[in-house]
Amino acid sequence: MIDPSINTDLAGEDFLADFAAMSAFGATDRGGVHRLAASPADADVRTWLRSWLQQRDFTVRVDQVGNMFGLVEFTPGAPYVLVGSHLDSQPTAGRFDGAYGVLAAGHAAVRVRNNVTSTGQTPPFNLAVVNWFNEEGARFQPSMMGSAVFTNKLDADAVLQIRDPDGVSVADALSAIGFRGADAAPHAVSYAEIHIEQGRHLERNGVTIGLVDATWAAHKYSAVVTGEQSHTGSTVMSDRKDALVGASRLVIALRDLADSFPDPALHTSVGQLFAEPNSPVVVASEVRMVLDLRSASAEVLEQADAMLHKQVSEIERRDNVTIMLTKSHFWDVQPYQAEGVSLARTVADDLGLSSQTMMTLAGHDSTNMKDVVPTVMLFVPSVDGISHNEGELTLDADVRAGVDMLTEVVARLCAGRLSPAPQPSATADV
């Protein structure tokens, strides 16, 4: 374990002070943040993080899609334990989502390195703090973009050409803020991430640490509803091909789908919508939207997906529009490695922290990372389950307990608890 003589109270106060400083970038009047990926506010918080890491003797690297890595080398040539999350946010969102996990990773890494220095016990694996690019997918789709490139689920060159609603490409946006890098990413041996729960289970159960053992499945679609532009005053109702009417019925159909299953078997939403030409006296010719279906049951999700397609056909017929659904991001119900869950449970017990296993309803960068390396995903409680909202809050005691928990998990990952020690000839790409 980490040296018990470390003053965790003082370390916790240092974390809270750093978190307050970090939360000033993109801060909103109501206590949240507005930090879309590769925006000026994102540039500012990235610059702050880079300085924070460099002041503590991390070597900072940035890859071609803007992923930031703060490297600590214990054993030359060995691969890296990665730990982190993301700094980008949804519009007018909370200050904890993602950002807490990045700063917690930084503080955990400093504590682990200090413990290595004080004990003289060199771990077999190196350590890297990571800030993943565009986890939220608010400006550029799909979400979890940086970790998807890292895990070879998305092609970097293709990602750089993706454009936001204003036509700005990822490549140009990263270049504009000075974070389109050219560094090679570190070779990962394992991964850890801590995040706010974004739900009510931990708070309701009086539990401090969530041990994530699986993901909900999700089907995300890009939808285009096509009608015909015409005059809102003179075009008779029976002649209209109103894309916005068709889109509105699709929004309601998604909600009706969720309500047709026992709560909370299925979650559905339409989170984004663009109408063209968006004039007050013109019948909409096209509506673009994003559809989201999620469930803990693959069977429920498949059934709901089939029902959705049936509804699409009925809306097309009723409103004389066409609807094109394009798969944008699908993932199945998938487990995290049982060994990682067991390690985390042991750490929580050793630290005297209450814990429970649970699924994650939301997607996180860890859902990509678990497919390539042993991964530990942790939650801390969210007050009232509020998230993607300026009122998002995690209590100081839970914030600090989470950093303590993550520190010990990372220390054990660096010690090789989930991975065999590398051979002396092993090399790493850095």
C-alpha positions in Angstrom: 0.0 0.0 0.0 0.9 3.7 -0.3 2.9 4.9 2.7 0.3 5.4 5.4 2.4 8.3 6.9 1.3 10.5 3.9 -1.0 13.2 5.2 -4.1 12.5 3.2 -6.0 15.4 4.8 -3.4 17.9 3.5 -3.3 16.1 0.2 -7.0 16.3 -0.1 -7.0 20.0 0.6 -4.4 20.4 -2.2 -6.7 18.5 -4.6 -9.7 20.7 -3.7 -7.7 23.8 -4.3 -6.5 22.5 -7.7 -10.0 21.5 -8.6 -11.3 24.9 -7.9 -8.6 26.5 -10.1 -9.2 24.1 -12.9 -13.0 24.7 -12.8 -12.5 28.4 -13.5 -11.7 27.6 -17.2 -15.0 27.9 -19.1 -16.9 28.6 -15.9 -20.5 29.6 -16.1 -22.4 32.0 -13.9 -24.4 29.1 -12.3 -21.4 27.1 -11.1 -20.9 24.8 -14.1 -18.5 24.8 -17.1 -18.9 25.3 -20.8 -15.9 23.6 -22.4 -16.6 22.1 -25.8 -13.8 20.0 -27.3 -11.1 22.2 -29.0 -12.8 25.4 -28.0 -10.9 28.4 -26.4 -12.0 27.2 -23.0 -10.7 23.7 -23.7 -7.4 25.2 -24.9 -7.1 27.2 -21.6 -7.8 24.2 -19.3 -5.4 22.1 -21.4 -2.7 24.7 -21.1 -3.3 24.8 -17.4 -3.0 21.0 -17.1 0.2 20.9 -19.2 1.7 23.5 -16.9 0.5 21.6 -13.8 2.1 18.4 -15.0 5.3 20.0 -16.1 5.7 21.7 -12.8 5.6 18.3 -11.2 8.2 16.8 -13.6 5.9 14.9 -15.9 6.9 14.6 -19.5 3.9 15.9 -21.5 3.1 14.4 -24.9 0.2 15.2 -27.3 -0.8 12.8 -30.1 -2.2 13.6 -33.5 -5.9 13.7 -32.3 -5.2 15.8 -29.2 -4.9 13.2 -26.5 -2.6 14.5 -23.8 -0.3 12.3 -21.8 1.7 13.1 -18.7 4.5 10.5 -18.4 6.3 9.2 -15.3 9.1 6.7 -16.1 10.0 4.3 -13.3 11.4 1.4 -15.4 13.0 2.5 -18.8 11.5 0.7 -21.7 8.5 -0.7 -19.8 4.9 -0.1 -20.9 2.6 2.3 -19.0 -0.3 2.2 -16.7 -2.7 4.8 -18.0 -5.0 6.7 -15.7 -7.3 9.6 -16.6 -10.5 10.8 -18.1 -11.5 14.0 -20.1 -11.6 17.8 -19.7 -14.2 18.6 -22.4 -17.8 19.2 -21.4 -21.3 19.3 -22.7 -22.7 22.8 -23.2 -23.4 24.6 -19.9 -22.6 21.4 -18.0 -21.2 20.4 -14.6 -17.6 20.9 -13.5 -17.1 17.3 -12.3 -17.9 15.2 -15.3 -14.6 14.0 -16.7 -12.5 16.8 -15.3 -12.6 15.2 -11.8 -11.1 12.0 -13.2 -8.2 13.8 -15.0 -7.2 15.8 -11.9 -7.6 12.8 -9.6 -5.3 10.9 -12.0 -2.7 13.6 -11.7 -2.8 13.7 -7.9 -2.8 9.9 -7.7 0.2 9.8 -10.0 2.1 12.3 -7.9 1.4 10.3 -4.7 2.4 7.0 -6.3 5.7 8.6 -7.6 6.4 10.1 -4.2 5.8 6.7 -2.6 8.2 5.1 -5.0 10.8 7.7 -4.2 10.4 7.4 -0.4 10.4 3.5 -0.4 12.9 2.9 -3.1 10.7 0.1 -4.5 10.7 0.6 -8.3 7.5 -0.8 -9.9 7.8 -2.8 -13.1 5.5 -0.5 -15.1 5.6 3.2 -15.8 2.7 5.6 -15.3 0.9 8.1 -17.5 -1.9 10.6 -16.8 -4.2 11.0 -19.8 -6.7 13.6 -20.9 -8.7 12.1 -23.8 -9.9 14.3 -26.6 -13.7 14.8 -27.3 -15.1 12.2 -24.9 -18.4 14.1 -24.8 -19.1 14.2 -28.5 -20.9 17.5 -28.0 -19.0 19.3 -30.8 -17.7 16.5 -32.9 -19.4 13.1 -33.3 -18.9 10.3 -32.3 -18.2 10.6 -28.6 -15.2 8.9 -26.9 -13.2 10.0 -30.0 -9.7 10.2 -28.6 -9.8 6.8 -26.8 -11.4 5.2 -29.9 -8.4 6.3 -31.9 -6.0 5.1 -29.2 -7.7 1.7 -29.2 -7.8 1.5 -33.1 -11.6 1.6 -33.2 -11.4 4.8 -35.3 -8.9 5.8 -37.9 -6.9 9.0 -36.9 -6.9 10.4 -40.4 -10.6 10.0 -40.8 -11.3 11.5 -37.3 -9.2 14.6 -38.2 -11.6 15.2 -41.2 -14.8 15.1 -39.1 -16.5 18.5 -39.0 -18.7 20.3 -36.4 -22.0 21.9 -37.2 -20.2 25.1 -38.3 -18.0 23.1 -40.8 -14.8 23.2 -38.8 -12.8 20.0 -38.9 -11.1 18.3 -36.0 -7.8 18.9 -37.5 -8.4 22.7 -37.9 -9.9 23.0 -34.5 -6.9 21.3 -32.8 -4.5 23.3 -34.8 -6.2 26.5 -33.8 -5.8 25.8 -30.1 -2.3 24.5 -30.5 -3.0 20.9 -29.5 -2.7 19.0 -32.7 0.3 17.0 -31.7 2.7 14.6 -33.4 3.9 12.5 -30.5 3.5 8.8 -30.3 1.1 7.6 -27.6 2.5 5.5 -24.8 2.1 1.7 -24.9 -0.5 0.8 -22.3 -0.5 -2.2 -20.1 -3.6 -1.4 -18.0 -6.0 1.5 -17.4 -7.9 3.1 -14.5 -10.5 5.8 -14.5 -12.6 7.4 -11.8 -15.8 9.3 -12.6 -18.9 10.7 -10.9 -21.7 8.2 -11.1 -24.2 10.5 -12.9 -26.9 8.6 -11.2 -28.5 8.1 -7.7 -27.6 4.5 -6.7 -24.5 5.2 -4.6 -26.0 8.2 -2.8 -29.3 6.3 -2.1 -27.3 3.3 -0.8 -24.9 5.3 1.3 -22.0 3.8 -0.6 -18.8 5.7 -1.3 -17.2 3.8 -4.2 -18.9 2.2 -7.2 -17.0 -0.8 -8.8 -18.1 -0.9 -12.4 -18.4 -4.4 -13.7 -20.2 -4.0 -17.0 -21.6 -1.4 -19.4 -25.2 -1.0 -20.6 -25.6 -1.5 -24.3 -26.3 1.4 -26.6 -27.5 2.1 -30.1 -26.9 5.6 -31.4 -28.2 6.7 -34.8 -27.8 9.8 -36.9 -31.2 10.5 -38.5 -32.1 12.7 -41.4 -35.8 13.5 -41.9 -36.4 14.9 -45.4 -39.5 16.8 -46.6 -40.1 19.7 -49.0 -39.6 23.4 -48.4 -42.7 25.5 -48.8 -44.6 28.5 -47.5 -46.1 28.1 -44.1 -49.0 30.5 -44.9 -50.1 29.5 -48.4 -49.3 25.8 -48.6 -52.4 23.8 -47.8 -52.0 21.3 -45.0 -52.6 18.3 -47.2 -49.8 19.3 -49.6 -47.2 19.7 -46.9 -44.2 17.5 -46.5 -43.0 18.9 -43.2 -39.7 17.5 -42.0 -40.1 19.0 -38.6 -43.5 17.3 -38.1 -41.9 14.0 -39.0 -39.0 14.7 -36.7 -41.4 15.7 -33.9 -43.2 12.4 -34.2 -39.9 10.6 -34.1 -39.0 12.4 -30.9 -42.3 11.2 -29.3 -41.9 7.7 -30.7 -38.5 7.4 -28.9 -40.2 8.4 -25.6 -43.1 6.0 -26.2 -40.6 3.2 -26.8 -39.1 3.7 -23.4 -42.5 3.9 -21.8 -43.6 0.7 -23.4 -41.0 -1.2 -21.3 -41.0 -1.5 -17.4 -38.9 1.4 -16.0 -35.9 1.5 -16.2 -35.4 -1.3 -18.7 -34.9 1.1 -21.7 -33.6 4.7 -21.9 -34.2 6.7 -25.1 -33.6 10.3 -26.1 -33.2 12.7 -29.0 -30.3 14.9 -27.8 -29.6 17.1 -30.8 -31.7 18.6 -33.6 -31.1 20.9 -36.6 -33.9 22.1 -38.8 -33.4 23.6 -42.3 -33.9 26.3 -43.5 -35.1 27.2 -39.9 -37.1 30.2 -41.0 -40.4 31.3 -39.3 -42.4 31.3 -42.6 -40.9 28.2 -44.3 -42.0 24.6 -43.9 -38.9 22.6 -42.9 -37.2 20.7 -45.7 -34.8 18.7 -43.6 -34.2 17.9 -40.0 -31.0 16.2 -38.7 -31.1 14.6 -35.3 -29.3 12.1 -33.0 -31.2 9.2 -31.5 -30.0 7.3 -28.5 -31.3 3.9 -27.1 -29.7 2.2 -24.1 -30.4 -0.8 -22.0 -28.8 -3.3 -19.6 -30.5 -6.1 -21.7 -29.3 -6.8 -25.2 -32.6 -8.5 -25.9 -34.6 -5.4 -24.8 -32.4 -3.2 -27.0 -32.8 -5.3 -30.0 -36.6 -5.4 -29.5 -36.7 -1.7 -29.1 -34.5 -1.2 -32.2 -37.0 -3.2 -34.3 -39.9 -1.3 -32.9 -38.1 2.0 -33.8 -37.7 1.0 -37.4 -41.4 0.1 -37.6 -42.3 3.5 -36.2 -40.0 5.1 -38.8 -41.9 3.5 -41.6 -45.3 4.6 -40.1 -44.1 8.2 -39.7 -42.8 8.3 -43.3 -46.2 7.1 -44.6 -48.3 9.4 -42.4 -46.3 12.6 -42.9 -45.1 12.1 -46.5 -41.4 12.4 -45.5 -38.4 10.1 -45.7 -36.3 9.2 -42.8 -32.7 7.8 -43.1 -31.2 6.2 -40.0 -27.4 5.8 -40.0 -25.6 3.8 -37.3 -23.2 6.2 -35.5 -22.1 4.4 -32.4 -23.1 0.9 -31.2 -21.8 -1.1 -28.3 -23.1 -4.2 -26.5 -23.5 -5.2 -22.9 -19.9 -5.9 -22.0 -18.1 -6.8 -18.8 -15.1 -5.2 -17.3 -12.4 -7.7 -16.3 -13.4 -9.5 -13.1 -9.8 -9.3 -11.9 -9.9 -5.5 -12.0 -13.2 -5.4 -10.1 -11.8 -7.8 -7.5 -8.6 -5.7 -7.1 -10.7 -2.5 -6.6 -12.9 -4.2 -4.1 -9.9 -5.3 -2.1 -8.5 -1.7 -2.2 -11.8 -0.3 -1.0 -11.8 -2.8 1.9 -8.2 -2.0 2.8 -9.0 1.7 2.9 -12.2 1.2 4.9 -14.4 2.6 2.1 -17.8 1.2 1.4 -18.3 -0.2 -2.1 -20.7 -2.0 -4.4 -20.6 -3.4 -7.9 -22.7 -1.7 -10.6 -23.1 -1.2 -14.3 -22.4 2.1 -16.1 -25.3 3.4 -18.0 -23.2 6.1 -19.7 -20.3 5.5 -22.0 -16.8 6.4 -20.8 -13.3 6.2 -22.3 -12.8 3.1 -20.1 -15.5 1.3 -22.2 -13.0 1.6 -25.1 -9.9 0.8 -23.0 -11.3 -2.3 -21.4 -11.3 -4.0 -24.8 -7.6 -3.8 -25.2 -6.1 -3.8 -21.6 -7.2 -4.8 -18.1 -9.2 -1.8 -16.9 -10.6 -0.6 -13.5 -13.5 1.8 -13.6 -14.6 3.5 -10.4 -17.5 5.8 -9.5 -18.1 8.3 -6.7 -21.6 9.5 -5.7 -23.4 12.3 -7.5 -25.7 14.4 -5.4 -29.3 13.7 -6.5 -27.9 12.0 -9.6 -27.6 15.3 -11.4 -25.2 15.4 -14.4 -24.7 17.3 -17.7 -26.2 20.2 -15.7 -24.6 23.2 -13.9 -25.9 21.9 -10.6 -23.8 18.7 -10.8 -22.1 18.1 -7.4 -20.1 15.5 -5.6 -19.4 16.2 -1.9 -15.9 17.0 -0.8 -15.6 13.9 1.4 -16.5 11.7 -1.6 -14.2 13.6 -3.9 -11.2 13.1 -1.5 -12.1 9.4 -0.9 -12.1 8.8 -4.6 -8.6 10.2 -5.0 -7.4 8.0 -2.2 -9.1 5.0 -3.8 -7.7 5.8 -7.2 -4.2 6.3 -5.8 -4.0 2.8 -4.3 -5.5 1.2 -7.4 -2.9 2.9 -9.6 -0.1 1.9 -7.2 -1.2 -1.8 -7.4 -1.5 -1.6 -11.2 2.0 -0.2 -11.5 3.2 -3.0 -9.2 1.8 -5.5 -11.8 -1.2 -6.8 -9.9 -3.2 -7.2 -13.1 -0.4 -7.7 -15.6 2.7 -9.9 -15.8 6.0 -8.0 -15.3 7.6 -7.0 -18.6 10.7 -8.8 -19.8 14.0 -6.9 -19.7 14.0 -6.5 -23.5 10.5 -5.0 -23.6 10.2 -1.6 -25.3 7.5 1.1 -25.3 6.5 3.6 -27.8 6.8 7.1 -26.3 
